[in-house]
Amino acid sequence: MTSHIETIDRRILAVDIGGNNMKILAHGVEERKTRSGPALSARQAVDAIKLMAKDIDYDVLSIGYPGPVRNNRPSLEPANLGPGWKGFDFSQAFGKPVKLVNDALMQAIGSYKGGRLLFLGLGTGLGSAMVMESVAQPLELAHLPYRKQLTFEDYVGKRGLVRRGHKKWKESVFDVVARLQAALLPDYIVIGGGQIDELDELPSGCIRGDNRLAFFGGFRIWQDTSIILSRGPEGDGLKPC
């Protein structure tokens, strides 16, 4: 795949919001992080990001949000954070242009090397996204029914690991990956997320992800004109400016 990177002198702050931690990165600056957690509201997140970035000069932001996004705003409250996220206007809160995307999608974009990529994030829940011939599409596979009236996320997310133990959790990961391979026909799967280190081996056709690539995805959605953010039901329809 040939990337078309713009050389506009635009200073980008990339933000990755997770269920346990919130991280930021800008060019020439070390990664910084702070705790998030189940009480964190959108307004508190903005205040925490501003504090972490108080000595960083940036013009625009890209934010990976742990939930579905519509019209550049969260379309649902997050499962593992506090209230006040749905419909929150981050561009207004920062007074700067913001591109808000699902966090799994941001890491998928950072991991993309052409063709059809399926990204799965094993973390507090199960993040998922696809990039198909440079069109980036967020997915919500976590809540699909799986077994015993429970979902994929209940088996392969952190709760499943704690509840069922490592061996059974790993078996479920391999089974879920096989089902998604058969259904979505990706050329390759990148598995990332906070629980990736629990896997000493990966299913066939899978690549071990690097969570730092979420930041690269955040830079890329502003800079790489070959990447198109889907206009699907949870997509933004945003293109690099």
GUTIGU-282117 format. One record per residue (C-alpha): residue number from 1; x, z, y. Coordinates in nm, 2 decimals, padded with zeros to 4 digits. Example, Ala and Ser with C-alpha at 12.3 -4.5 7.8 and 13.67 -1.06 7.14 Angstrom:
% residues 2
<atom><k>1</k><c1>01.23</c1><c3>00.78</c3><c2>-00.45</c2></atom>
<atom><k>2</k><c1>01.37</c1><c3>00.71</c3><c2>-00.11</c2></atom>
***
This chain:
% residues 241
<atom><k>1</k><c1>00.00</c1><c3>00.00</c3><c2>00.00</c2></atom>
<atom><k>2</k><c1>00.12</c1><c3>-00.08</c3><c2>00.35</c2></atom>
<atom><k>3</k><c1>00.05</c1><c3>00.18</c3><c2>00.61</c2></atom>
<atom><k>4</k><c1>00.00</c1><c3>00.08</c3><c2>00.97</c2></atom>
<atom><k>5</k><c1>00.14</c1><c3>00.38</c3><c2>01.17</c2></atom>
<atom><k>6</k><c1>00.08</c1><c3>00.37</c3><c2>01.54</c2></atom>
<atom><k>7</k><c1>00.36</c1><c3>00.48</c3><c2>01.76</c2></atom>
<atom><k>8</k><c1>00.15</c1><c3>00.62</c3><c2>02.04</c2></atom>
<atom><k>9</k><c1>00.31</c1><c3>00.94</c3><c2>02.19</c2></atom>
<atom><k>10</k><c1>00.03</c1><c3>01.17</c3><c2>02.08</c2></atom>
<atom><k>11</k><c1>00.11</c1><c3>01.53</c3><c2>01.98</c2></atom>
<atom><k>12</k><c1>-00.10</c1><c3>01.63</c3><c2>01.68</c2></atom>
<atom><k>13</k><c1>-00.18</c1><c3>01.98</c3><c2>01.56</c2></atom>
<atom><k>14</k><c1>-00.29</c1><c3>01.98</c3><c2>01.20</c2></atom>
<atom><k>15</k><c1>-00.50</c1><c3>02.27</c3><c2>01.07</c2></atom>
<atom><k>16</k><c1>-00.59</c1><c3>02.36</c3><c2>00.71</c2></atom>
<atom><k>17</k><c1>-00.87</c1><c3>02.62</c3><c2>00.68</c2></atom>
<atom><k>18</k><c1>-00.89</c1><c3>02.78</c3><c2>00.34</c2></atom>
<atom><k>19</k><c1>-01.09</c1><c3>03.06</c3><c2>00.19</c2></atom>
<atom><k>20</k><c1>-00.79</c1><c3>03.30</c3><c2>00.20</c2></atom>
<atom><k>21</k><c1>-00.55</c1><c3>03.16</c3><c2>00.46</c2></atom>
<atom><k>22</k><c1>-00.56</c1><c3>02.93</c3><c2>00.77</c2></atom>
<atom><k>23</k><c1>-00.25</c1><c3>02.73</c3><c2>00.83</c2></atom>
<atom><k>24</k><c1>-00.12</c1><c3>02.51</c3><c2>01.12</c2></atom>
<atom><k>25</k><c1>00.16</c1><c3>02.26</c3><c2>01.15</c2></atom>
<atom><k>26</k><c1>00.29</c1><c3>02.04</c3><c2>01.43</c2></atom>
<atom><k>27</k><c1>00.59</c1><c3>01.80</c3><c2>01.44</c2></atom>
<atom><k>28</k><c1>00.91</c1><c3>02.00</c3><c2>01.50</c2></atom>
<atom><k>29</k><c1>00.75</c1><c3>02.33</c3><c2>01.43</c2></atom>
<atom><k>30</k><c1>00.75</c1><c3>02.55</c3><c2>01.12</c2></atom>
<atom><k>31</k><c1>00.43</c1><c3>02.60</c3><c2>00.94</c2></atom>
<atom><k>32</k><c1>00.23</c1><c3>02.91</c3><c2>01.05</c2></atom>
<atom><k>33</k><c1>-00.05</c1><c3>03.09</c3><c2>00.88</c2></atom>
<atom><k>34</k><c1>-00.29</c1><c3>03.38</c3><c2>00.92</c2></atom>
<atom><k>35</k><c1>-00.56</c1><c3>03.53</c3><c2>00.70</c2></atom>
<atom><k>36</k><c1>-00.91</c1><c3>03.39</c3><c2>00.69</c2></atom>
<atom><k>37</k><c1>-01.16</c1><c3>03.54</c3><c2>00.44</c2></atom>
<atom><k>38</k><c1>-01.53</c1><c3>03.60</c3><c2>00.40</c2></atom>
<atom><k>39</k><c1>-01.59</c1><c3>03.74</c3><c2>00.75</c2></atom>
<atom><k>40</k><c1>-01.42</c1><c3>03.46</c3><c2>00.95</c2></atom>
<atom><k>41</k><c1>-01.66</c1><c3>03.28</c3><c2>01.19</c2></atom>
<atom><k>42</k><c1>-01.59</c1><c3>02.94</c3><c2>01.35</c2></atom>
<atom><k>43</k><c1>-01.53</c1><c3>03.10</c3><c2>01.69</c2></atom>
<atom><k>44</k><c1>-01.29</c1><c3>03.35</c3><c2>01.54</c2></atom>
<atom><k>45</k><c1>-01.11</c1><c3>03.06</c3><c2>01.37</c2></atom>
<atom><k>46</k><c1>-01.07</c1><c3>02.88</c3><c2>01.70</c2></atom>
<atom><k>47</k><c1>-00.93</c1><c3>03.20</c3><c2>01.86</c2></atom>
<atom><k>48</k><c1>-00.68</c1><c3>03.25</c3><c2>01.57</c2></atom>
<atom><k>49</k><c1>-00.57</c1><c3>02.88</c3><c2>01.59</c2></atom>
<atom><k>50</k><c1>-00.51</c1><c3>02.91</c3><c2>01.96</c2></atom>
<atom><k>51</k><c1>-00.31</c1><c3>03.23</c3><c2>01.92</c2></atom>
<atom><k>52</k><c1>-00.09</c1><c3>03.07</c3><c2>01.64</c2></atom>
<atom><k>53</k><c1>-00.04</c1><c3>02.76</c3><c2>01.86</c2></atom>
<atom><k>54</k><c1>00.00</c1><c3>02.93</c3><c2>02.19</c2></atom>
<atom><k>55</k><c1>00.36</c1><c3>02.80</c3><c2>02.24</c2></atom>
<atom><k>56</k><c1>00.29</c1><c3>02.45</c3><c2>02.09</c2></atom>
<atom><k>57</k><c1>00.21</c1><c3>02.15</c3><c2>02.31</c2></atom>
<atom><k>58</k><c1>-00.05</c1><c3>01.94</c3><c2>02.14</c2></atom>
<atom><k>59</k><c1>-00.29</c1><c3>01.67</c3><c2>02.26</c2></atom>
<atom><k>60</k><c1>-00.53</c1><c3>01.64</c3><c2>01.96</c2></atom>
<atom><k>61</k><c1>-00.62</c1><c3>01.83</c3><c2>01.65</c2></atom>
<atom><k>62</k><c1>-00.71</c1><c3>01.74</c3><c2>01.29</c2></atom>
<atom><k>63</k><c1>-00.89</c1><c3>02.02</c3><c2>01.10</c2></atom>
<atom><k>64</k><c1>-00.95</c1><c3>02.04</c3><c2>00.73</c2></atom>
<atom><k>65</k><c1>-01.27</c1><c3>02.23</c3><c2>00.67</c2></atom>
<atom><k>66</k><c1>-01.37</c1><c3>02.38</c3><c2>00.33</c2></atom>
<atom><k>67</k><c1>-01.72</c1><c3>02.22</c3><c2>00.32</c2></atom>
<atom><k>68</k><c1>-01.91</c1><c3>01.90</c3><c2>00.40</c2></atom>
<atom><k>69</k><c1>-01.88</c1><c3>01.74</c3><c2>00.74</c2></atom>
<atom><k>70</k><c1>-02.12</c1><c3>01.52</c3><c2>00.93</c2></atom>
<atom><k>71</k><c1>-02.08</c1><c3>01.37</c3><c2>01.28</c2></atom>
<atom><k>72</k><c1>-01.74</c1><c3>01.55</c3><c2>01.32</c2></atom>
<atom><k>73</k><c1>-01.90</c1><c3>01.90</c3><c2>01.27</c2></atom>
<atom><k>74</k><c1>-01.96</c1><c3>02.12</c3><c2>00.97</c2></atom>
<atom><k>75</k><c1>-02.29</c1><c3>02.02</c3><c2>00.81</c2></atom>
<atom><k>76</k><c1>-02.32</c1><c3>02.34</c3><c2>00.59</c2></atom>
<atom><k>77</k><c1>-02.20</c1><c3>02.69</c3><c2>00.61</c2></atom>
<atom><k>78</k><c1>-01.88</c1><c3>02.74</c3><c2>00.40</c2></atom>
<atom><k>79</k><c1>-01.92</c1><c3>02.93</c3><c2>00.07</c2></atom>
<atom><k>80</k><c1>-01.61</c1><c3>03.15</c3><c2>00.12</c2></atom>
<atom><k>81</k><c1>-01.60</c1><c3>03.22</c3><c2>00.50</c2></atom>
<atom><k>82</k><c1>-01.82</c1><c3>03.39</c3><c2>00.75</c2></atom>
<atom><k>83</k><c1>-02.12</c1><c3>03.26</c3><c2>00.95</c2></atom>
<atom><k>84</k><c1>-02.15</c1><c3>03.03</c3><c2>01.25</c2></atom>
<atom><k>85</k><c1>-01.98</c1><c3>02.71</c3><c2>01.12</c2></atom>
<atom><k>86</k><c1>-02.27</c1><c3>02.47</c3><c2>01.08</c2></atom>
<atom><k>87</k><c1>-02.29</c1><c3>02.23</c3><c2>01.37</c2></atom>
<atom><k>88</k><c1>-02.00</c1><c3>02.40</c3><c2>01.55</c2></atom>
<atom><k>89</k><c1>-01.84</c1><c3>02.17</c3><c2>01.81</c2></atom>
<atom><k>90</k><c1>-01.46</c1><c3>02.21</c3><c2>01.77</c2></atom>
<atom><k>91</k><c1>-01.38</c1><c3>01.95</c3><c2>02.03</c2></atom>
<atom><k>92</k><c1>-01.57</c1><c3>02.15</c3><c2>02.29</c2></atom>
<atom><k>93</k><c1>-01.41</c1><c3>02.48</c3><c2>02.18</c2></atom>
<atom><k>94</k><c1>-01.06</c1><c3>02.34</c3><c2>02.21</c2></atom>
<atom><k>95</k><c1>-01.12</c1><c3>02.12</c3><c2>02.51</c2></atom>
<atom><k>96</k><c1>-00.93</c1><c3>01.85</c3><c2>02.32</c2></atom>
<atom><k>97</k><c1>-01.01</c1><c3>01.56</c3><c2>02.08</c2></atom>
<atom><k>98</k><c1>-01.06</c1><c3>01.69</c3><c2>01.72</c2></atom>
<atom><k>99</k><c1>-01.11</c1><c3>01.51</c3><c2>01.40</c2></atom>
<atom><k>100</k><c1>-01.28</c1><c3>01.74</c3><c2>01.15</c2></atom>
<atom><k>101</k><c1>-01.28</c1><c3>01.64</c3><c2>00.78</c2></atom>
<atom><k>102</k><c1>-01.33</c1><c3>01.81</c3><c2>00.45</c2></atom>
<atom><k>103</k><c1>-01.01</c1><c3>01.99</c3><c2>00.35</c2></atom>
<atom><k>104</k><c1>-00.99</c1><c3>01.81</c3><c2>00.01</c2></atom>
<atom><k>105</k><c1>-01.02</c1><c3>01.48</c3><c2>00.19</c2></atom>
<atom><k>106</k><c1>-00.74</c1><c3>01.57</c3><c2>00.43</c2></atom>
<atom><k>107</k><c1>-00.51</c1><c3>01.64</c3><c2>00.14</c2></atom>
<atom><k>108</k><c1>-00.63</c1><c3>01.33</c3><c2>-00.05</c2></atom>
<atom><k>109</k><c1>-00.54</c1><c3>01.12</c3><c2>00.25</c2></atom>
<atom><k>110</k><c1>-00.20</c1><c3>01.28</c3><c2>00.26</c2></atom>
<atom><k>111</k><c1>-00.15</c1><c3>01.21</c3><c2>-00.11</c2></atom>
<atom><k>112</k><c1>-00.27</c1><c3>00.85</c3><c2>-00.11</c2></atom>
<atom><k>113</k><c1>-00.04</c1><c3>00.58</c3><c2>-00.23</c2></atom>
<atom><k>114</k><c1>-00.29</c1><c3>00.29</c3><c2>-00.27</c2></atom>
<atom><k>115</k><c1>-00.55</c1><c3>00.19</c3><c2>-00.52</c2></atom>
<atom><k>116</k><c1>-00.82</c1><c3>00.43</c3><c2>-00.63</c2></atom>
<atom><k>117</k><c1>-00.72</c1><c3>00.80</c3><c2>-00.59</c2></atom>
<atom><k>118</k><c1>-00.93</c1><c3>01.09</c3><c2>-00.70</c2></atom>
<atom><k>119</k><c1>-00.82</c1><c3>01.42</c3><c2>-00.55</c2></atom>
<atom><k>120</k><c1>-00.91</c1><c3>01.76</c3><c2>-00.71</c2></atom>
<atom><k>121</k><c1>-00.83</c1><c3>02.09</c3><c2>-00.54</c2></atom>
<atom><k>122</k><c1>-00.82</c1><c3>02.39</c3><c2>-00.77</c2></atom>
<atom><k>123</k><c1>-00.86</c1><c3>02.68</c3><c2>-00.54</c2></atom>
<atom><k>124</k><c1>-01.12</c1><c3>02.94</c3><c2>-00.46</c2></atom>
<atom><k>125</k><c1>-01.37</c1><c3>02.66</c3><c2>-00.55</c2></atom>
<atom><k>126</k><c1>-01.32</c1><c3>02.30</c3><c2>-00.65</c2></atom>
<atom><k>127</k><c1>-01.24</c1><c3>02.05</c3><c2>-00.37</c2></atom>
<atom><k>128</k><c1>-01.28</c1><c3>01.68</c3><c2>-00.44</c2></atom>
<atom><k>129</k><c1>-01.24</c1><c3>01.35</c3><c2>-00.26</c2></atom>
<atom><k>130</k><c1>-01.16</c1><c3>00.99</c3><c2>-00.33</c2></atom>
<atom><k>131</k><c1>-00.96</c1><c3>00.73</c3><c2>-00.14</c2></atom>
<atom><k>132</k><c1>-01.06</c1><c3>00.38</c3><c2>-00.26</c2></atom>
<atom><k>133</k><c1>-00.86</c1><c3>00.09</c3><c2>-00.12</c2></atom>
<atom><k>134</k><c1>-00.79</c1><c3>00.29</c3><c2>00.19</c2></atom>
<atom><k>135</k><c1>-01.15</c1><c3>00.40</c3><c2>00.24</c2></atom>
<atom><k>136</k><c1>-01.15</c1><c3>00.78</c3><c2>00.24</c2></atom>
<atom><k>137</k><c1>-01.47</c1><c3>00.94</c3><c2>00.09</c2></atom>
<atom><k>138</k><c1>-01.54</c1><c3>01.32</c3><c2>00.06</c2></atom>
<atom><k>139</k><c1>-01.71</c1><c3>01.43</c3><c2>-00.25</c2></atom>
<atom><k>140</k><c1>-01.91</c1><c3>01.74</c3><c2>-00.35</c2></atom>
<atom><k>141</k><c1>-01.85</c1><c3>01.76</c3><c2>-00.72</c2></atom>
<atom><k>142</k><c1>-01.80</c1><c3>02.14</c3><c2>-00.74</c2></atom>
<atom><k>143</k><c1>-02.17</c1><c3>02.22</c3><c2>-00.77</c2></atom>
<atom><k>144</k><c1>-02.26</c1><c3>01.97</c3><c2>-01.03</c2></atom>
<atom><k>145</k><c1>-02.41</c1><c3>02.14</c3><c2>-01.34</c2></atom>
<atom><k>146</k><c1>-02.16</c1><c3>02.19</c3><c2>-01.62</c2></atom>
<atom><k>147</k><c1>-02.24</c1><c3>02.45</c3><c2>-01.89</c2></atom>
<atom><k>148</k><c1>-02.48</c1><c3>02.74</c3><c2>-01.94</c2></atom>
<atom><k>149</k><c1>-02.65</c1><c3>02.67</c3><c2>-01.61</c2></atom>
<atom><k>150</k><c1>-02.32</c1><c3>02.71</c3><c2>-01.43</c2></atom>
<atom><k>151</k><c1>-02.13</c1><c3>02.45</c3><c2>-01.23</c2></atom>
<atom><k>152</k><c1>-01.78</c1><c3>02.28</c3><c2>-01.25</c2></atom>
<atom><k>153</k><c1>-01.67</c1><c3>02.53</c3><c2>-00.98</c2></atom>
<atom><k>154</k><c1>-01.78</c1><c3>02.83</c3><c2>-01.18</c2></atom>
<atom><k>155</k><c1>-01.55</c1><c3>02.72</c3><c2>-01.46</c2></atom>
<atom><k>156</k><c1>-01.24</c1><c3>02.57</c3><c2>-01.29</c2></atom>
<atom><k>157</k><c1>-01.24</c1><c3>02.76</c3><c2>-00.96</c2></atom>
<atom><k>158</k><c1>-01.07</c1><c3>03.10</c3><c2>-00.91</c2></atom>
<atom><k>159</k><c1>-01.38</c1><c3>03.28</c3><c2>-01.04</c2></atom>
<atom><k>160</k><c1>-01.36</c1><c3>03.10</c3><c2>-01.37</c2></atom>
<atom><k>161</k><c1>-00.99</c1><c3>03.18</c3><c2>-01.41</c2></atom>
<atom><k>162</k><c1>-01.06</c1><c3>03.55</c3><c2>-01.35</c2></atom>
<atom><k>163</k><c1>-01.38</c1><c3>03.57</c3><c2>-01.56</c2></atom>
<atom><k>164</k><c1>-01.26</c1><c3>03.37</c3><c2>-01.86</c2></atom>
<atom><k>165</k><c1>-00.88</c1><c3>03.41</c3><c2>-01.87</c2></atom>
<atom><k>166</k><c1>-00.61</c1><c3>03.15</c3><c2>-01.84</c2></atom>
<atom><k>167</k><c1>-00.64</c1><c3>02.97</c3><c2>-02.18</c2></atom>
<atom><k>168</k><c1>-01.01</c1><c3>02.90</c3><c2>-02.15</c2></atom>
<atom><k>169</k><c1>-00.98</c1><c3>02.82</c3><c2>-01.78</c2></atom>
<atom><k>170</k><c1>-00.71</c1><c3>02.56</c3><c2>-01.86</c2></atom>
<atom><k>171</k><c1>-00.93</c1><c3>02.41</c3><c2>-02.14</c2></atom>
<atom><k>172</k><c1>-01.21</c1><c3>02.37</c3><c2>-01.89</c2></atom>
<atom><k>173</k><c1>-00.98</c1><c3>02.21</c3><c2>-01.63</c2></atom>
<atom><k>174</k><c1>-00.87</c1><c3>01.94</c3><c2>-01.89</c2></atom>
<atom><k>175</k><c1>-01.23</c1><c3>01.88</c3><c2>-01.99</c2></atom>
<atom><k>176</k><c1>-01.36</c1><c3>01.85</c3><c2>-01.64</c2></atom>
<atom><k>177</k><c1>-01.08</c1><c3>01.61</c3><c2>-01.55</c2></atom>
<atom><k>178</k><c1>-01.16</c1><c3>01.39</c3><c2>-01.85</c2></atom>
<atom><k>179</k><c1>-01.53</c1><c3>01.38</c3><c2>-01.76</c2></atom>
<atom><k>180</k><c1>-01.45</c1><c3>01.28</c3><c2>-01.40</c2></atom>
<atom><k>181</k><c1>-01.19</c1><c3>01.02</c3><c2>-01.51</c2></atom>
<atom><k>182</k><c1>-01.46</c1><c3>00.86</c3><c2>-01.73</c2></atom>
<atom><k>183</k><c1>-01.72</c1><c3>00.87</c3><c2>-01.45</c2></atom>
<atom><k>184</k><c1>-01.52</c1><c3>00.76</c3><c2>-01.15</c2></atom>
<atom><k>185</k><c1>-01.25</c1><c3>00.54</c3><c2>-01.30</c2></atom>
<atom><k>186</k><c1>-00.96</c1><c3>00.64</c3><c2>-01.07</c2></atom>
<atom><k>187</k><c1>-00.62</c1><c3>00.47</c3><c2>-01.10</c2></atom>
<atom><k>188</k><c1>-00.47</c1><c3>00.82</c3><c2>-01.07</c2></atom>
<atom><k>189</k><c1>-00.57</c1><c3>01.18</c3><c2>-01.00</c2></atom>
<atom><k>190</k><c1>-00.38</c1><c3>01.42</c3><c2>-00.78</c2></atom>
<atom><k>191</k><c1>-00.45</c1><c3>01.78</c3><c2>-00.86</c2></atom>
<atom><k>192</k><c1>-00.36</c1><c3>02.03</c3><c2>-00.58</c2></atom>
<atom><k>193</k><c1>-00.50</c1><c3>02.36</c3><c2>-00.45</c2></atom>
<atom><k>194</k><c1>-00.39</c1><c3>02.72</c3><c2>-00.47</c2></atom>
<atom><k>195</k><c1>-00.44</c1><c3>02.74</c3><c2>-00.85</c2></atom>
<atom><k>196</k><c1>-00.22</c1><c3>02.44</c3><c2>-00.93</c2></atom>
<atom><k>197</k><c1>00.07</c1><c3>02.67</c3><c2>-01.03</c2></atom>
<atom><k>198</k><c1>-00.15</c1><c3>02.80</c3><c2>-01.31</c2></atom>
<atom><k>199</k><c1>-00.11</c1><c3>02.47</c3><c2>-01.49</c2></atom>
<atom><k>200</k><c1>00.22</c1><c3>02.43</c3><c2>-01.68</c2></atom>
<atom><k>201</k><c1>00.11</c1><c3>02.08</c3><c2>-01.78</c2></atom>
<atom><k>202</k><c1>-00.13</c1><c3>01.83</c3><c2>-01.64</c2></atom>
<atom><k>203</k><c1>-00.40</c1><c3>01.61</c3><c2>-01.81</c2></atom>
<atom><k>204</k><c1>-00.30</c1><c3>01.25</c3><c2>-01.87</c2></atom>
<atom><k>205</k><c1>-00.31</c1><c3>01.03</c3><c2>-01.56</c2></atom>
<atom><k>206</k><c1>-00.27</c1><c3>01.32</c3><c2>-01.32</c2></atom>
<atom><k>207</k><c1>00.00</c1><c3>01.40</c3><c2>-01.06</c2></atom>
<atom><k>208</k><c1>00.08</c1><c3>01.74</c3><c2>-00.94</c2></atom>
<atom><k>209</k><c1>-00.02</c1><c3>01.77</c3><c2>-00.57</c2></atom>
<atom><k>210</k><c1>00.17</c1><c3>01.93</c3><c2>-00.29</c2></atom>
<atom><k>211</k><c1>-00.05</c1><c3>02.14</c3><c2>-00.06</c2></atom>
<atom><k>212</k><c1>00.17</c1><c3>02.06</c3><c2>00.24</c2></atom>
<atom><k>213</k><c1>00.04</c1><c3>01.70</c3><c2>00.21</c2></atom>
<atom><k>214</k><c1>-00.28</c1><c3>01.82</c3><c2>00.37</c2></atom>
<atom><k>215</k><c1>-00.08</c1><c3>01.84</c3><c2>00.70</c2></atom>
<atom><k>216</k><c1>00.05</c1><c3>01.48</c3><c2>00.64</c2></atom>
<atom><k>217</k><c1>-00.31</c1><c3>01.38</c3><c2>00.59</c2></atom>
<atom><k>218</k><c1>-00.40</c1><c3>01.55</c3><c2>00.92</c2></atom>
<atom><k>219</k><c1>-00.13</c1><c3>01.35</c3><c2>01.10</c2></atom>
<atom><k>220</k><c1>-00.22</c1><c3>01.03</c3><c2>00.92</c2></atom>
<atom><k>221</k><c1>-00.59</c1><c3>01.02</c3><c2>01.02</c2></atom>
<atom><k>222</k><c1>-00.47</c1><c3>00.99</c3><c2>01.38</c2></atom>
<atom><k>223</k><c1>-00.18</c1><c3>00.76</c3><c2>01.32</c2></atom>
<atom><k>224</k><c1>-00.25</c1><c3>00.53</c3><c2>01.02</c2></atom>
<atom><k>225</k><c1>-00.48</c1><c3>00.25</c3><c2>01.12</c2></atom>
<atom><k>226</k><c1>-00.52</c1><c3>00.14</c3><c2>00.75</c2></atom>
<atom><k>227</k><c1>-00.71</c1><c3>00.46</c3><c2>00.66</c2></atom>
<atom><k>228</k><c1>-01.09</c1><c3>00.44</c3><c2>00.72</c2></atom>
<atom><k>229</k><c1>-01.30</c1><c3>00.75</c3><c2>00.70</c2></atom>
<atom><k>230</k><c1>-01.62</c1><c3>00.68</c3><c2>00.52</c2></atom>
<atom><k>231</k><c1>-01.96</c1><c3>00.66</c3><c2>00.69</c2></atom>
<atom><k>232</k><c1>-02.12</c1><c3>00.80</c3><c2>00.38</c2></atom>
<atom><k>233</k><c1>-02.37</c1><c3>01.09</c3><c2>00.38</c2></atom>
<atom><k>234</k><c1>-02.10</c1><c3>01.35</c3><c2>00.45</c2></atom>
<atom><k>235</k><c1>-01.85</c1><c3>01.12</c3><c2>00.63</c2></atom>
<atom><k>236</k><c1>-01.76</c1><c3>01.11</c3><c2>00.99</c2></atom>
<atom><k>237</k><c1>-01.73</c1><c3>00.74</c3><c2>01.05</c2></atom>
<atom><k>238</k><c1>-01.42</c1><c3>00.82</c3><c2>01.25</c2></atom>
<atom><k>239</k><c1>-01.13</c1><c3>00.58</c3><c2>01.27</c2></atom>
<atom><k>240</k><c1>-00.79</c1><c3>00.64</c3><c2>01.42</c2></atom>
<atom><k>241</k><c1>-00.79</c1><c3>00.60</c3><c2>01.79</c2></atom>
***
